[in-house]
Amino acid sequence: MQSLEHKHGLTLVEMLIVMAIIALLATMVIGIAARLDSQGKEKLAKSTMAILAGALDEFQDYEYSYTPPYANFDFPLDCSGFPVDVLELTLLGALGAGSVEITNHDTVECLTYSASEVLYFFLSRVPQSRKTLDKIDSSLVTSLNDVGATIEISIDGKAFSPLLRFIDPWGTTLRYDYYDESEPDPILREKGKRTFPVIVSAGPDRKFGTTDDISNR
């Protein structure tokens, strides 16, 4: 009598089905992980801006004293997009200093740096604001420019090194906007000064002016 042999194992079709299921599950897991990571970064960006808003309130309450023609400013100066030479002249006037020199700032992305660096510089000059800044995640504060060199500032020959700037969880410098170009002053026909500054992250796409921007508004 011929005995029947039972073969155990998966057929090629069954193996393909199993592999397809595994691939589908892996894709789902990766997608969920990416979404959780993005949500975590968005939460971190918003909490950072909340801390900065608190530091700005403390700066205003302290009534930091600028020299003319900046004496009527209530918040850190808005130097967004300033090239390094104009930034130095602006700080020179605001501080009433004899000389201001910034090094390692004139890089490919230098026009995106000045607002964030000036924001940190002035907030750190007020004791309570400086204490509040310590609550910000250290990974979101850097002294390096886009090529990894340390940005430094010297005032009247005294080095205040390094010059720090805020970045968002995606590595883009935060934008600090003191003026609102969309709401010009009706009398001067110039950019209107905001009642409270706006801080903006470019979001996951690292481009300002898109729908994923995050701000403290």
ZATIVO-45713 format. One record per residue (C-alpha): residue number from 1; residue in three letters; x, y, z. Coordinates in pm, whole numbers. Example, Ala and Ser with C-alpha at 12.3 -4.5 7.8 and 13.67 -1.06 7.14 Angstrom:
BEGIN
<i: 1 | aa: ALA | c1: 1230 | c2: -450 | c3: 780>
<i: 2 | aa: SER | c1: 1367 | c2: -106 | c3: 714>
***
This chain:
BEGIN
<i: 1 | aa: MET | c1: 0 | c2: 0 | c3: 0>
<i: 2 | aa: GLN | c1: 130 | c2: 342 | c3: -97>
<i: 3 | aa: SER | c1: 140 | c2: 584 | c3: 198>
<i: 4 | aa: LEU | c1: 42 | c2: 947 | c3: 162>
<i: 5 | aa: GLU | c1: 307 | c2: 1200 | c3: 249>
<i: 6 | aa: HIS | c1: 192 | c2: 1529 | c3: 399>
<i: 7 | aa: LYS | c1: 420 | c2: 1820 | c3: 311>
<i: 8 | aa: HIS | c1: 436 | c2: 2101 | c3: 561>
<i: 9 | aa: GLY | c1: 538 | c2: 2462 | c3: 485>
<i: 10 | aa: LEU | c1: 420 | c2: 2765 | c3: 294>
<i: 11 | aa: THR | c1: 359 | c2: 2777 | c3: -74>
<i: 12 | aa: LEU | c1: 499 | c2: 3062 | c3: -282>
<i: 13 | aa: VAL | c1: 159 | c2: 3234 | c3: -289>
<i: 14 | aa: GLU | c1: 123 | c2: 3208 | c3: 87>
<i: 15 | aa: MET | c1: 472 | c2: 3349 | c3: 137>
<i: 16 | aa: LEU | c1: 392 | c2: 3645 | c3: -87>
<i: 17 | aa: ILE | c1: 74 | c2: 3711 | c3: 110>
<i: 18 | aa: VAL | c1: 265 | c2: 3702 | c3: 439>
<i: 19 | aa: MET | c1: 531 | c2: 3937 | c3: 302>
<i: 20 | aa: ALA | c1: 264 | c2: 4178 | c3: 177>
<i: 21 | aa: ILE | c1: 99 | c2: 4182 | c3: 520>
<i: 22 | aa: ILE | c1: 433 | c2: 4243 | c3: 692>
<i: 23 | aa: ALA | c1: 512 | c2: 4525 | c3: 449>
<i: 24 | aa: LEU | c1: 170 | c2: 4682 | c3: 510>
<i: 25 | aa: LEU | c1: 211 | c2: 4663 | c3: 888>
<i: 26 | aa: ALA | c1: 562 | c2: 4811 | c3: 866>
<i: 27 | aa: THR | c1: 433 | c2: 5100 | c3: 655>
<i: 28 | aa: MET | c1: 157 | c2: 5165 | c3: 908>
<i: 29 | aa: VAL | c1: 402 | c2: 5157 | c3: 1199>
<i: 30 | aa: ILE | c1: 644 | c2: 5393 | c3: 1021>
<i: 31 | aa: GLY | c1: 360 | c2: 5631 | c3: 935>
<i: 32 | aa: ILE | c1: 233 | c2: 5634 | c3: 1293>
<i: 33 | aa: ALA | c1: 586 | c2: 5690 | c3: 1428>
<i: 34 | aa: ALA | c1: 643 | c2: 5976 | c3: 1183>
<i: 35 | aa: ARG | c1: 315 | c2: 6138 | c3: 1284>
<i: 36 | aa: LEU | c1: 394 | c2: 6105 | c3: 1655>
<i: 37 | aa: ASP | c1: 738 | c2: 6255 | c3: 1592>
<i: 38 | aa: SER | c1: 583 | c2: 6546 | c3: 1401>
<i: 39 | aa: GLN | c1: 324 | c2: 6605 | c3: 1674>
<i: 40 | aa: GLY | c1: 599 | c2: 6599 | c3: 1936>
<i: 41 | aa: LYS | c1: 800 | c2: 6858 | c3: 1746>
<i: 42 | aa: GLU | c1: 494 | c2: 7080 | c3: 1695>
<i: 43 | aa: LYS | c1: 422 | c2: 7061 | c3: 2068>
<i: 44 | aa: LEU | c1: 785 | c2: 7148 | c3: 2148>
<i: 45 | aa: ALA | c1: 777 | c2: 7444 | c3: 1906>
<i: 46 | aa: LYS | c1: 457 | c2: 7580 | c3: 2062>
<i: 47 | aa: SER | c1: 586 | c2: 7537 | c3: 2418>
<i: 48 | aa: THR | c1: 907 | c2: 7718 | c3: 2321>
<i: 49 | aa: MET | c1: 709 | c2: 8009 | c3: 2183>
<i: 50 | aa: ALA | c1: 500 | c2: 8021 | c3: 2499>
<i: 51 | aa: ILE | c1: 820 | c2: 8049 | c3: 2702>
<i: 52 | aa: LEU | c1: 951 | c2: 8324 | c3: 2471>
<i: 53 | aa: ALA | c1: 621 | c2: 8510 | c3: 2501>
<i: 54 | aa: GLY | c1: 658 | c2: 8498 | c3: 2878>
<i: 55 | aa: ALA | c1: 1015 | c2: 8630 | c3: 2851>
<i: 56 | aa: LEU | c1: 891 | c2: 8913 | c3: 2627>
<i: 57 | aa: ASP | c1: 628 | c2: 9008 | c3: 2885>
<i: 58 | aa: GLU | c1: 899 | c2: 9021 | c3: 3151>
<i: 59 | aa: PHE | c1: 1121 | c2: 9228 | c3: 2923>
<i: 60 | aa: GLN | c1: 840 | c2: 9480 | c3: 2872>
<i: 61 | aa: ASP | c1: 762 | c2: 9494 | c3: 3245>
<i: 62 | aa: TYR | c1: 1129 | c2: 9556 | c3: 3319>
<i: 63 | aa: GLU | c1: 1119 | c2: 9862 | c3: 3089>
<i: 64 | aa: TYR | c1: 1457 | c2: 9800 | c3: 2933>
<i: 65 | aa: SER | c1: 1623 | c2: 10130 | c3: 2839>
<i: 66 | aa: TYR | c1: 1746 | c2: 10183 | c3: 2482>
<i: 67 | aa: THR | c1: 1925 | c2: 10497 | c3: 2368>
<i: 68 | aa: PRO | c1: 1761 | c2: 10736 | c3: 2115>
<i: 69 | aa: PRO | c1: 1623 | c2: 10693 | c3: 1854>
<i: 70 | aa: TYR | c1: 1514 | c2: 10359 | c3: 2001>
<i: 71 | aa: ALA | c1: 1410 | c2: 10489 | c3: 2343>
<i: 72 | aa: ASN | c1: 1038 | c2: 10425 | c3: 2280>
<i: 73 | aa: PHE | c1: 1084 | c2: 10054 | c3: 2202>
<i: 74 | aa: ASP | c1: 919 | c2: 9813 | c3: 2446>
<i: 75 | aa: PHE | c1: 1057 | c2: 9486 | c3: 2310>
<i: 76 | aa: PRO | c1: 1382 | c2: 9354 | c3: 2159>
<i: 77 | aa: LEU | c1: 1451 | c2: 9522 | c3: 1825>
<i: 78 | aa: ASP | c1: 1318 | c2: 9362 | c3: 1508>
<i: 79 | aa: CYS | c1: 1626 | c2: 9309 | c3: 1290>
<i: 80 | aa: SER | c1: 1484 | c2: 9036 | c3: 1070>
<i: 81 | aa: GLY | c1: 1671 | c2: 9016 | c3: 741>
<i: 82 | aa: PHE | c1: 1940 | c2: 9267 | c3: 840>
<i: 83 | aa: PRO | c1: 2282 | c2: 9202 | c3: 681>
<i: 84 | aa: VAL | c1: 2562 | c2: 9199 | c3: 934>
<i: 85 | aa: ASP | c1: 2684 | c2: 9557 | c3: 868>
<i: 86 | aa: VAL | c1: 2336 | c2: 9705 | c3: 916>
<i: 87 | aa: LEU | c1: 2281 | c2: 9487 | c3: 1222>
<i: 88 | aa: GLU | c1: 2602 | c2: 9618 | c3: 1377>
<i: 89 | aa: LEU | c1: 2496 | c2: 9980 | c3: 1315>
<i: 90 | aa: THR | c1: 2151 | c2: 9915 | c3: 1461>
<i: 91 | aa: LEU | c1: 2292 | c2: 9763 | c3: 1778>
<i: 92 | aa: LEU | c1: 2547 | c2: 10043 | c3: 1797>
<i: 93 | aa: GLY | c1: 2267 | c2: 10301 | c3: 1812>
<i: 94 | aa: ALA | c1: 2037 | c2: 10102 | c3: 2040>
<i: 95 | aa: LEU | c1: 2311 | c2: 10031 | c3: 2294>
<i: 96 | aa: GLY | c1: 2481 | c2: 10370 | c3: 2272>
<i: 97 | aa: ALA | c1: 2805 | c2: 10182 | c3: 2217>
<i: 98 | aa: GLY | c1: 3125 | c2: 10304 | c3: 2056>
<i: 99 | aa: SER | c1: 3175 | c2: 9986 | c3: 1854>
<i: 100 | aa: VAL | c1: 2989 | c2: 9665 | c3: 1777>
<i: 101 | aa: GLU | c1: 3145 | c2: 9380 | c3: 1581>
<i: 102 | aa: ILE | c1: 2981 | c2: 9050 | c3: 1488>
<i: 103 | aa: THR | c1: 3190 | c2: 8766 | c3: 1348>
<i: 104 | aa: ASN | c1: 3094 | c2: 8447 | c3: 1163>
<i: 105 | aa: HIS | c1: 2753 | c2: 8592 | c3: 1085>
<i: 106 | aa: ASP | c1: 2803 | c2: 8672 | c3: 715>
<i: 107 | aa: THR | c1: 2712 | c2: 8328 | c3: 580>
<i: 108 | aa: VAL | c1: 2476 | c2: 8187 | c3: 320>
<i: 109 | aa: GLU | c1: 2173 | c2: 8217 | c3: 549>
<i: 110 | aa: CYS | c1: 2283 | c2: 8526 | c3: 743>
<i: 111 | aa: LEU | c1: 1969 | c2: 8720 | c3: 653>
<i: 112 | aa: THR | c1: 1758 | c2: 8469 | c3: 845>
<i: 113 | aa: TYR | c1: 1967 | c2: 8486 | c3: 1160>
<i: 114 | aa: SER | c1: 1969 | c2: 8843 | c3: 1289>
<i: 115 | aa: ALA | c1: 1616 | c2: 8858 | c3: 1429>
<i: 116 | aa: SER | c1: 1658 | c2: 8548 | c3: 1644>
<i: 117 | aa: GLU | c1: 2004 | c2: 8645 | c3: 1765>
<i: 118 | aa: VAL | c1: 1899 | c2: 8997 | c3: 1857>
<i: 119 | aa: LEU | c1: 1593 | c2: 8857 | c3: 2036>
<i: 120 | aa: TYR | c1: 1811 | c2: 8632 | c3: 2251>
<i: 121 | aa: PHE | c1: 2072 | c2: 8903 | c3: 2305>
<i: 122 | aa: PHE | c1: 1827 | c2: 9156 | c3: 2450>
<i: 123 | aa: LEU | c1: 1613 | c2: 8910 | c3: 2645>
<i: 124 | aa: SER | c1: 1927 | c2: 8778 | c3: 2814>
<i: 125 | aa: ARG | c1: 2013 | c2: 9132 | c3: 2933>
<i: 126 | aa: VAL | c1: 1706 | c2: 9137 | c3: 3160>
<i: 127 | aa: PRO | c1: 1753 | c2: 8911 | c3: 3467>
<i: 128 | aa: GLN | c1: 1399 | c2: 8770 | c3: 3486>
<i: 129 | aa: SER | c1: 1376 | c2: 8714 | c3: 3111>
<i: 130 | aa: ARG | c1: 1715 | c2: 8542 | c3: 3116>
<i: 131 | aa: LYS | c1: 1591 | c2: 8308 | c3: 3390>
<i: 132 | aa: THR | c1: 1283 | c2: 8225 | c3: 3181>
<i: 133 | aa: LEU | c1: 1500 | c2: 8144 | c3: 2878>
<i: 134 | aa: ASP | c1: 1664 | c2: 7867 | c3: 3081>
<i: 135 | aa: LYS | c1: 1337 | c2: 7672 | c3: 3049>
<i: 136 | aa: ILE | c1: 1384 | c2: 7633 | c3: 2674>
<i: 137 | aa: ASP | c1: 1511 | c2: 7296 | c3: 2553>
<i: 138 | aa: SER | c1: 1886 | c2: 7327 | c3: 2502>
<i: 139 | aa: SER | c1: 1858 | c2: 7160 | c3: 2160>
<i: 140 | aa: LEU | c1: 1668 | c2: 7468 | c3: 2035>
<i: 141 | aa: VAL | c1: 1944 | c2: 7716 | c3: 2118>
<i: 142 | aa: THR | c1: 2265 | c2: 7733 | c3: 1916>
<i: 143 | aa: SER | c1: 2567 | c2: 7957 | c3: 1872>
<i: 144 | aa: LEU | c1: 2660 | c2: 7811 | c3: 1533>
<i: 145 | aa: ASN | c1: 2599 | c2: 7949 | c3: 1186>
<i: 146 | aa: ASP | c1: 2500 | c2: 7736 | c3: 886>
<i: 147 | aa: VAL | c1: 2857 | c2: 7612 | c3: 832>
<i: 148 | aa: GLY | c1: 2920 | c2: 7525 | c3: 1197>
<i: 149 | aa: ALA | c1: 3123 | c2: 7830 | c3: 1303>
<i: 150 | aa: THR | c1: 3051 | c2: 8006 | c3: 1633>
<i: 151 | aa: ILE | c1: 2881 | c2: 8345 | c3: 1597>
<i: 152 | aa: GLU | c1: 3038 | c2: 8603 | c3: 1827>
<i: 153 | aa: ILE | c1: 2969 | c2: 8963 | c3: 1922>
<i: 154 | aa: SER | c1: 3205 | c2: 9224 | c3: 2063>
<i: 155 | aa: ILE | c1: 3078 | c2: 9552 | c3: 2216>
<i: 156 | aa: ASP | c1: 3326 | c2: 9832 | c3: 2283>
<i: 157 | aa: GLY | c1: 3603 | c2: 9579 | c3: 2254>
<i: 158 | aa: LYS | c1: 3448 | c2: 9344 | c3: 2511>
<i: 159 | aa: ALA | c1: 3356 | c2: 8999 | c3: 2382>
<i: 160 | aa: PHE | c1: 3007 | c2: 8868 | c3: 2453>
<i: 161 | aa: SER | c1: 3070 | c2: 8522 | c3: 2315>
<i: 162 | aa: PRO | c1: 2893 | c2: 8333 | c3: 2179>
<i: 163 | aa: LEU | c1: 2596 | c2: 8508 | c3: 2017>
<i: 164 | aa: LEU | c1: 2306 | c2: 8266 | c3: 2054>
<i: 165 | aa: ARG | c1: 2000 | c2: 8215 | c3: 1836>
<i: 166 | aa: PHE | c1: 1676 | c2: 8019 | c3: 1865>
<i: 167 | aa: ILE | c1: 1592 | c2: 7739 | c3: 1623>
<i: 168 | aa: ASP | c1: 1279 | c2: 7526 | c3: 1592>
<i: 169 | aa: PRO | c1: 1272 | c2: 7144 | c3: 1625>
<i: 170 | aa: TRP | c1: 1332 | c2: 7116 | c3: 1249>
<i: 171 | aa: GLY | c1: 1652 | c2: 7321 | c3: 1268>
<i: 172 | aa: THR | c1: 1526 | c2: 7648 | c3: 1118>
<i: 173 | aa: THR | c1: 1594 | c2: 7982 | c3: 1288>
<i: 174 | aa: LEU | c1: 1285 | c2: 8132 | c3: 1450>
<i: 175 | aa: ARG | c1: 1159 | c2: 8454 | c3: 1293>
<i: 176 | aa: TYR | c1: 1088 | c2: 8745 | c3: 1527>
<i: 177 | aa: ASP | c1: 851 | c2: 9005 | c3: 1382>
<i: 178 | aa: TYR | c1: 811 | c2: 9337 | c3: 1562>
<i: 179 | aa: TYR | c1: 643 | c2: 9514 | c3: 1271>
<i: 180 | aa: ASP | c1: 347 | c2: 9412 | c3: 1057>
<i: 181 | aa: GLU | c1: 392 | c2: 9500 | c3: 691>
<i: 182 | aa: SER | c1: 34 | c2: 9400 | c3: 615>
<i: 183 | aa: GLU | c1: -103 | c2: 9669 | c3: 850>
<i: 184 | aa: PRO | c1: 66 | c2: 10001 | c3: 763>
<i: 185 | aa: ASP | c1: 36 | c2: 10298 | c3: 990>
<i: 186 | aa: PRO | c1: -253 | c2: 10510 | c3: 849>
<i: 187 | aa: ILE | c1: -65 | c2: 10835 | c3: 910>
<i: 188 | aa: LEU | c1: 297 | c2: 10751 | c3: 834>
<i: 189 | aa: ARG | c1: 207 | c2: 10503 | c3: 560>
<i: 190 | aa: GLU | c1: 480 | c2: 10280 | c3: 692>
<i: 191 | aa: LYS | c1: 492 | c2: 9943 | c3: 857>
<i: 192 | aa: GLY | c1: 276 | c2: 9940 | c3: 1170>
<i: 193 | aa: LYS | c1: 431 | c2: 9838 | c3: 1501>
<i: 194 | aa: ARG | c1: 259 | c2: 9543 | c3: 1666>
<i: 195 | aa: THR | c1: 121 | c2: 9565 | c3: 2018>
<i: 196 | aa: PHE | c1: 301 | c2: 9235 | c3: 2087>
<i: 197 | aa: PRO | c1: 574 | c2: 9071 | c3: 1878>
<i: 198 | aa: VAL | c1: 506 | c2: 8758 | c3: 1673>
<i: 199 | aa: ILE | c1: 748 | c2: 8464 | c3: 1679>
<i: 200 | aa: VAL | c1: 720 | c2: 8221 | c3: 1388>
<i: 201 | aa: SER | c1: 855 | c2: 7874 | c3: 1313>
<i: 202 | aa: ALA | c1: 871 | c2: 7766 | c3: 949>
<i: 203 | aa: GLY | c1: 734 | c2: 7428 | c3: 1052>
<i: 204 | aa: PRO | c1: 816 | c2: 7085 | c3: 904>
<i: 205 | aa: ASP | c1: 869 | c2: 7214 | c3: 549>
<i: 206 | aa: ARG | c1: 1124 | c2: 7472 | c3: 675>
<i: 207 | aa: LYS | c1: 968 | c2: 7743 | c3: 454>
<i: 208 | aa: PHE | c1: 811 | c2: 8058 | c3: 595>
<i: 209 | aa: GLY | c1: 474 | c2: 8171 | c3: 463>
<i: 210 | aa: THR | c1: 324 | c2: 7825 | c3: 418>
<i: 211 | aa: THR | c1: 30 | c2: 7658 | c3: 587>
<i: 212 | aa: ASP | c1: 241 | c2: 7461 | c3: 836>
<i: 213 | aa: ASP | c1: 399 | c2: 7770 | c3: 993>
<i: 214 | aa: ILE | c1: 364 | c2: 7782 | c3: 1373>
<i: 215 | aa: SER | c1: 345 | c2: 8110 | c3: 1566>
<i: 216 | aa: ASN | c1: 262 | c2: 8248 | c3: 1909>
<i: 217 | aa: ARG | c1: -43 | c2: 8429 | c3: 1772>
***
